[in-house]
Amino acid sequence: MFRFLEEKFVPVAAKVGNQRHLVAIRDGFITIMPLTIVGSLAVLINNLPIKFYQNALDAIWKHETWTQFGSNVWGATFGIISLLLAFSVAYHLTKSYDKDALSGGVIGLAGYMTFGTFGEGGLTGLTTGTGGIFVALITALISAELFSRLSGNSKLLIKMPAGVPSAVSKSFAALLPAIITIGLFALVRTIISAGFDVPDIIGSFYSSIQEPFMGLTNTWVAGLILAFIPTFLWSFGIHGANIIEPFMQSINLQAIDANVAAISAGKVAPYIINKPFFDAFINMGGSGTTIALIIAIFIIARKNKQYNTVGKLSAAPGLFNINEPLLFGLPIVLNPVLFVPFILTPMVNVTIAFFATKWGFVPAATIAVPWTTPPIINGFLVTQSWRGAVLSIVLILVAICIYLPFLSMANRMAKQNEQKAALAAQNEQSTVAQSEGQKVEV
């Protein structure tokens, strides 16, 4: 099975992981990640569930005054997230074609705005915020494709004299491709609005497609799939987290936004599945909840020199959710024993965490913190509750119990292989000695 998957499946998965448009989406989200974290920290400032903290700030300013600070930060980050994505995704896709990336990003934003304006040229919160993410991604990719292809046409290139600054030359070189690209988007918008009587395209798209899609991704089955894919791909040496990242991010920002809005209104957060949920409860130590595997090594495999050495080297990176030393050092990649718990553990943990959240034992994840935040601390921060930290501890203990029998089996197999190798070496030495003795007699 391993040979078949390695020969047939791995090349296809590798091509998907390097697919130009998926990479552009992934890099576009990574570009704006600092802003999403800042926006989440603003929520934490406004809603940190510590009574002393809340009372202290209320004593200094009015509650409405100091919470306005966090609201302003939120408006400057999550409030314009669709606009940022339209630019950043188009920028990275244009850059992949070795074209003028800055112009490509600007035109991507303009292409999105042809669909985003509503009424008398105004913008709505749905357009600028997370409600427009899907349309922003689509328009960014299409506009970057059009602009990149048109930029390669020499007939559309306006050349400036040699003494003109490069910034001016690039602007004029992008002029005709920009006119054609934005003009086509405006034409499509006009046809849809006038011909089909859809004045608010983004609002209609959100209510008919994006919102139902978010509901489908907010299920236990979806969580199992999202837990399975990265670890399955990692088992063959493919960076599964990078491949699934564009999809995770596209559902993530809207889920966080909706959760914050619901909690602020005194309601139950509607979305369980999002990236903070996975970072805090599933990817502890890295994909496969490998922080538990490191602990398991120290429990039962300390006498195995290879495992002990790799465990010690992996402990510090694993504390910050970096597990490549473990994946390739044990290894887990192409390991017919350890790949089973590596895939099974996150699926068990996503089940426990999902229903613990669904049944109200733990608050939903609402805060995006850096993915390198250590386990347990991460659980507390994303849920703003000590119960999130307790759930992280429980999941680590469950993961250790899953890893232990498989690690014990792998440890025994490693010892048997060492014994076989030692026996083979002894036999070889004995054969050589006999051969040397026969030569002396002759």
Backbone hydrogen bonds, N-H to C=O, Kabsch-Sander energy under -0.5 kcal/mol:
donor,donor_aa,acceptor,acceptor_aa,energy
5,L,1,M,-2.8
6,E,2,F,-2.5
7,E,3,R,-2.1
8,K,4,F,-2.8
9,F,4,F,-0.5
9,F,5,L,-1.2
10,V,5,L,-2.5
12,V,8,K,-0.6
13,A,9,F,-2.6
14,A,10,V,-2.7
15,K,11,P,-1.9
16,V,12,V,-2.2
17,G,13,A,-2.5
18,N,14,A,-1.3
19,Q,16,V,-1.4
23,V,19,Q,-2.5
24,A,20,R,-2.0
25,I,21,H,-2.1
26,R,22,L,-2.7
27,D,23,V,-3.0
28,G,24,A,-2.1
29,F,25,I,-2.2
30,I,26,R,-2.2
31,T,27,D,-2.1
32,I,28,G,-1.2
33,M,30,I,-0.9
35,L,32,I,-0.7
36,T,32,I,-1.7
37,I,33,M,-2.3
38,V,34,P,-2.2
39,G,35,L,-2.6
40,S,36,T,-2.0
41,L,37,I,-2.3
42,A,38,V,-1.7
43,V,39,G,-1.3
44,L,40,S,-2.0
45,I,41,L,-2.3
46,N,42,A,-1.9
47,N,43,V,-2.1
48,L,44,L,-1.3
50,I,48,L,-2.4
51,K,49,P,-0.5
54,Q,50,I,-2.3
55,N,51,K,-2.8
56,A,52,F,-2.4
57,L,53,Y,-2.0
58,D,54,Q,-2.2
59,A,55,N,-1.7
60,I,56,A,-1.1
61,W,57,L,-2.9
65,T,62,K,-0.8
66,W,62,K,-2.0
67,T,63,H,-1.8
68,Q,64,E,-0.6
69,F,65,T,-0.7
70,G,66,W,-0.8
71,S,67,T,-1.9
72,N,68,Q,-2.4
73,V,69,F,-2.1
74,W,70,G,-2.5
75,G,71,S,-2.3
76,A,72,N,-1.4
77,T,73,V,-0.5
77,T,74,W,-1.2
78,F,74,W,-0.5
79,G,74,W,-2.3
80,I,77,T,-1.2
81,I,78,F,-1.2
82,S,128,T,-1.9
83,L,128,T,-0.8
84,L,80,I,-2.1
85,L,81,I,-2.3
86,A,82,S,-2.3
87,F,83,L,-1.6
88,S,84,L,-2.9
89,V,85,L,-2.6
90,A,86,A,-1.0
91,Y,87,F,-2.5
92,H,88,S,-2.2
93,L,89,V,-2.3
94,T,90,A,-2.4
95,K,91,Y,-2.3
96,S,92,H,-1.6
97,Y,93,L,-0.7
97,Y,94,T,-0.9
98,D,95,K,-1.8
99,K,94,T,-1.8
101,A,99,K,-1.2
104,G,100,D,-2.2
105,G,101,A,-2.5
106,V,102,L,-2.2
107,I,103,S,-2.6
108,G,104,G,-2.0
109,L,105,G,-2.0
110,A,106,V,-2.3
111,G,107,I,-2.9
112,Y,108,G,-1.9
113,M,109,L,-2.1
114,T,110,A,-1.3
115,F,111,G,-0.5
115,F,112,Y,-1.2
116,G,112,Y,-1.4
117,T,113,M,-1.8
118,F,122,G,-2.8
121,G,119,G,-1.9
122,G,118,F,-1.3
128,T,124,T,-2.0
129,G,125,G,-2.4
132,G,129,G,-1.2
133,I,130,T,-1.5
136,A,132,G,-2.7
137,L,133,I,-2.5
138,I,134,F,-2.3
139,T,135,V,-2.8
140,A,136,A,-2.2
141,L,137,L,-2.1
142,I,138,I,-2.3
143,S,139,T,-2.7
144,A,140,A,-2.1
145,E,141,L,-2.0
146,L,142,I,-2.6
147,F,143,S,-2.9
148,S,144,A,-2.4
149,R,145,E,-2.2
150,L,146,L,-2.7
151,S,147,F,-2.4
152,G,148,S,-0.8
153,N,150,L,-1.6
154,S,152,G,-0.7
156,L,153,N,-1.4
157,L,154,S,-1.2
158,I,156,L,-0.5
159,K,157,L,-0.8
164,V,161,P,-1.5
169,S,165,P,-2.2
170,K,166,S,-2.7
171,S,167,A,-1.7
172,F,168,V,-2.2
173,A,169,S,-2.3
174,A,170,K,-1.7
175,L,172,F,-0.7
176,L,172,F,-0.6
178,A,174,A,-2.1
179,I,175,L,-2.4
180,I,176,L,-2.4
181,T,177,P,-2.4
182,I,178,A,-2.6
183,G,179,I,-2.1
184,L,180,I,-2.2
185,F,181,T,-1.9
186,A,182,I,-2.6
187,L,183,G,-2.1
188,V,184,L,-2.3
189,R,185,F,-2.4
190,T,186,A,-2.2
191,I,187,L,-2.4
192,I,188,V,-2.4
193,S,189,R,-2.6
194,A,190,T,-2.8
195,G,190,T,-0.5
195,G,191,I,-2.1
196,F,191,I,-0.6
196,F,192,I,-1.3
198,V,192,I,-0.8
201,I,199,P,-0.9
202,I,115,F,-0.6
204,S,200,D,-2.2
205,F,201,I,-2.7
206,Y,202,I,-2.5
207,S,203,G,-2.2
208,S,204,S,-2.0
209,I,205,F,-2.4
210,Q,205,F,-1.9
211,E,206,Y,-3.1
213,F,209,I,-2.2
214,M,210,Q,-2.2
215,G,211,E,-1.7
216,L,212,P,-1.7
217,T,213,F,-1.8
218,N,214,M,-0.6
218,N,215,G,-0.7
223,G,219,T,-2.1
224,L,220,W,-2.3
225,I,221,V,-2.3
226,L,222,A,-2.6
227,A,223,G,-1.7
228,F,224,L,-2.1
229,I,225,I,-2.4
231,T,227,A,-0.8
232,F,228,F,-2.5
233,L,229,I,-2.3
234,W,230,P,-2.5
235,S,231,T,-1.6
236,F,233,L,-1.6
237,G,234,W,-2.3
238,I,233,L,-2.2
240,G,230,P,-0.5
240,G,238,I,-1.9
243,I,239,H,-1.4
244,I,240,G,-2.1
245,E,241,A,-1.0
248,M,244,I,-2.4
249,Q,245,E,-2.9
250,S,246,P,-1.7
251,I,247,F,-1.4
252,N,248,M,-1.3
253,L,249,Q,-1.4
255,A,251,I,-1.4
256,I,252,N,-2.4
257,D,253,L,-2.4
258,A,254,Q,-2.7
259,N,255,A,-2.3
260,V,256,I,-2.6
261,A,257,D,-2.3
262,A,258,A,-2.2
263,I,259,N,-2.6
264,S,260,V,-2.5
265,A,261,A,-1.2
266,G,263,I,-1.5
267,K,262,A,-3.2
272,I,270,P,-0.6
274,N,272,I,-0.7
278,F,274,N,-1.6
279,D,275,K,-3.0
280,A,276,P,-2.3
281,F,277,F,-2.0
282,I,278,F,-1.9
283,N,278,F,-3.3
285,G,283,N,-0.6
286,G,283,N,-1.5
289,T,286,G,-1.4
290,T,286,G,-0.6
291,I,284,M,-1.9
292,A,289,T,-1.6
293,L,289,T,-0.5
294,I,290,T,-2.0
295,I,291,I,-1.7
296,A,292,A,-2.4
297,I,293,L,-2.1
298,F,294,I,-1.7
299,I,295,I,-1.1
300,I,296,A,-2.4
301,A,297,I,-2.0
304,N,301,A,-0.8
305,K,303,K,-0.8
308,N,304,N,-3.1
309,T,305,K,-2.3
310,V,306,Q,-2.7
311,G,307,Y,-2.8
312,K,308,N,-2.2
313,L,309,T,-2.3
314,S,310,V,-2.0
315,A,311,G,-1.0
316,A,312,K,-0.6
318,G,314,S,-2.7
319,L,315,A,-1.6
320,F,316,A,-0.7
320,F,317,P,-1.3
321,N,318,G,-1.8
322,I,317,P,-2.1
323,N,321,N,-0.6
327,L,323,N,-2.5
328,F,324,E,-2.3
329,G,325,P,-1.2
330,L,326,L,-1.8
332,I,327,L,-2.7
333,V,327,L,-2.0
334,L,235,S,-3.3
335,N,332,I,-1.9
339,F,335,N,-1.8
340,V,337,V,-0.9
342,F,338,L,-1.8
343,I,339,F,-1.6
344,L,340,V,-2.7
345,T,341,P,-2.8
347,M,343,I,-0.9
348,V,344,L,-2.1
349,N,345,T,-2.7
350,V,346,P,-2.4
351,T,347,M,-1.2
352,I,348,V,-2.2
353,A,349,N,-3.0
354,F,350,V,-2.2
355,F,351,T,-2.1
356,A,352,I,-2.1
357,T,353,A,-1.8
358,K,354,F,-2.8
359,W,355,F,-2.4
360,G,357,T,-1.4
361,F,356,A,-1.8
362,V,356,A,-1.4
366,T,382,V,-2.9
367,I,382,V,-1.2
369,V,367,I,-0.8
373,T,370,P,-2.1
377,I,375,P,-2.1
378,N,374,P,-2.1
380,F,376,I,-1.9
381,L,377,I,-2.4
382,V,378,N,-2.7
383,T,379,G,-1.0
384,Q,380,F,-1.4
385,S,380,F,-1.1
388,G,385,S,-1.0
389,A,385,S,-0.9
390,V,386,W,-2.1
391,L,387,R,-2.3
392,S,388,G,-1.8
393,I,389,A,-1.9
394,V,390,V,-2.5
395,L,391,L,-2.5
396,I,392,S,-2.1
397,L,393,I,-2.2
398,V,394,V,-2.4
399,A,395,L,-2.5
400,I,396,I,-2.3
401,C,397,L,-2.0
402,I,398,V,-1.6
403,Y,399,A,-2.5
404,L,400,I,-2.5
406,F,402,I,-0.7
407,L,403,Y,-2.9
408,S,404,L,-2.5
409,M,405,P,-2.0
410,A,406,F,-2.6
411,N,407,L,-2.5
412,R,408,S,-2.3
413,M,409,M,-2.4
414,A,410,A,-2.1
415,K,411,N,-2.1
416,Q,412,R,-2.5
417,N,413,M,-2.3
418,E,414,A,-2.1
419,Q,415,K,-2.6
420,K,416,Q,-2.6
421,A,417,N,-2.4
422,A,418,E,-2.6
423,L,419,Q,-2.8
424,A,420,K,-2.6
425,A,421,A,-2.1
426,Q,422,A,-2.2
427,N,423,L,-2.5
428,E,424,A,-2.1
429,Q,425,A,-2.3
430,S,426,Q,-2.7
431,T,427,N,-2.4
432,V,428,E,-2.3
433,A,429,Q,-2.5
434,Q,430,S,-2.5
435,S,431,T,-2.1
436,E,432,V,-2.3
437,G,433,A,-2.5
438,Q,434,Q,-2.2
439,K,435,S,-1.7
440,V,436,E,-1.9
441,E,437,G,-2.1
442,V,438,Q,-2.0
